[in-house]
């Protein structure tokens, strides 16, 4: 039980920290923006587009709620504050993430959300023990401790902003020709070659130049977010984590693997001597 508590607590805090230090997570127009992610999930989730439209409409609030909840659940678990409630919260959150993002993962065991849901549920039942009833009564001291954990969670979100690698990062897509938008010198990318680059948000991306022009994709795998790489031998973008492959010469559509979504396209153009974000 201690191992589960340690693992779940640390992982949930890390998940919150990962989002809090991502300057694009709450920035509209960024490729890692929570609203963009939710829109992408809408086509493959059983929750339906009506639910997703509502979530996208309030995506900044949803993003903040997710971050604060992750910190609060992780901290409460590690510090043994309202442990039953925290365990149930972790379980509910894992089921929610499964329904939102990884419901159609194939084979199912590649989706970590289901594994976390089972882990949280087991942990929750271990806390209940033989009581078979959740004790949610809380005394005054308990309320104070819950309040402290809540304040720590909000503080951790604010702290994450300070550690964001580019907290002033702007969303991509402003006018071409702006020096900020230069990606690479045209002369440094011969026809038939590729280059890795990073967006203002820090997100890795891959640039291609062919006889017909230039194009680029986010290098973040649409399965669970590993970084894909280009295999010149097979002419595919391949993910090292669970083997997804994407065709860069056909809109980065999925060739094989546990995801159904193409990589996110990034608009680039040739502007004089430069390749720029368009
Ligand atoms: S992260 Fe699973 S295939 Fe890419």
Boltz pocket constraint, residues with backbone or C-beta under 6 A from the ligand:
constraints:
  - pocket:
      binder: B
      contacts: [[A, 221], [A, 222], [A, 223], [A, 224], [A, 225], [A, 226], [A, 239], [A, 240], [A, 241], [A, 242], [A, 243], [A, 244], [A, 257], [A, 258]]
      max_distance: 6.0
